[in-house]
Each structure stands twice: as C-alpha cells, then as structure tokens.
Amino acid sequence: MKRLAFVIGGAAALALGACSGNNQDAVSNAELNQPAAEDLNGLANDAAANAEDQALGNQQQVNAENAAAPDNGPNPSEAQEKNVDAM
C-alpha cells in the first residue's frame, strides 16, 4: 500500500514538473498583445481632451438655455423678505 502511494505521488510530481512555466512562446505572445506605454498615454490624453470638450459644450448649452429662459416674475418686496426672515 505504501509503495502504491509513493508511485502515485511520484507520477503526480513528474506530471506537474512537466508543466513548467518556461513557455517562452506564450510569454512572447502576451508581450506582443500589450500596447506600448506611448500608445496608452496618447489614448488617455485624447480621452481627457474629449471629456473636456464635451463638458465645455454642455456648459455653453446650459448657459444658452438659462439666458433664453423667461423670468420667474417680479422680485419680492422688502416687506415680504422681512416676513420670510422672521419665520
């Protein structure tokens, strides 16, 4: 029984030893699929510029809408303001 356990353990160790992580082809393929740092920096800068342009465009649209909006009515009188302050 002990021999069988040693044989199975030895076979498992040999099988695991054959699966080493020194597969250079896999490492090279993984490196080829990664973009260069310069490309990533360029993409990040483009995304930041697009976000800034969009934010500025949205702000200009909001300003235009606020300028075109009708006035909400006359300002409250001094007596009305004092009445609200007293609450």
C-alpha atoms as one frame of an Amber mdcrd trajectory, in Angstrom:
protein
   0.000   0.000   0.000   2.839   2.363   0.853   4.567   1.582  -2.434   1.400
   2.383  -4.361   1.146   5.769  -2.598   4.800   6.521  -3.423   4.305   5.509
  -7.060   1.191   7.669  -7.417   2.919  10.583  -5.657   5.994  10.241  -7.853
   3.892  10.110 -11.019   1.996  13.211  -9.924   5.250  15.045  -9.192   6.645
  14.140 -12.609   3.429  15.219 -14.327   3.449  18.567 -12.540   7.138  19.019
 -13.279   6.444  18.685 -16.992   4.076  21.672 -16.799   6.767  24.233 -16.181
   6.175  27.977 -16.668   9.110  28.471 -19.030   6.984  28.550 -22.167   8.681
  31.437 -23.972   6.190  31.394 -26.845   3.308  32.161 -24.514   5.316  34.950
 -22.874   6.232  36.480 -26.229   2.637  36.348 -27.451   1.420  38.041 -24.290
   4.010  40.796 -24.698   3.052  41.342 -28.339  -0.603  41.804 -27.436   0.131
  44.605 -24.944   0.055  48.196 -26.249   3.098  50.382 -25.769   3.155  52.964
 -22.979   3.231  55.801 -25.517   0.050  54.486 -27.124  -1.682  54.315 -23.764
  -0.587  57.859 -22.919  -1.888  59.123 -26.250  -5.232  57.400 -25.744  -5.523
  58.831 -22.235  -4.751  62.341 -23.479  -7.325  62.010 -26.269  -9.961  60.817
 -23.807  -9.223  63.714 -21.450  -9.445  66.245 -24.287 -12.745  64.768 -25.486
 -14.183  64.855 -21.975 -13.103  68.468 -21.530 -14.615  69.474 -24.888 -17.848
  67.735 -24.012 -18.011  69.387 -20.586 -17.402  72.815 -22.099 -20.013  72.158
 -24.771 -22.552  71.135 -22.151 -21.797  74.255 -20.097 -22.323  76.501 -23.122
 -25.636  74.768 -23.816 -26.769  75.266 -20.211 -25.770  78.927 -20.336 -27.759
  79.410 -23.546 -30.813  77.707 -22.052 -30.596  79.845 -18.914 -30.311  83.019
 -20.976 -33.373  82.063 -23.041 -35.484  81.058 -20.024 -38.238  83.504 -19.037
 -38.006  85.441 -15.812 -39.866  83.854 -12.912 -41.669  87.073 -12.022 -41.002
  90.178 -10.002 -38.637  90.208  -7.101 -40.237  90.040  -3.655 -40.825  93.281
  -1.876 -38.863  94.336   1.170 -41.838  93.551   3.428 -42.124  90.019   2.014
 -38.420  89.406   2.559 -38.642  90.564   6.175 -41.660  88.310   6.678 -39.656
  85.283   5.483 -36.686  86.252   7.679 -38.963  86.387  10.734 -40.132  82.779
  10.329
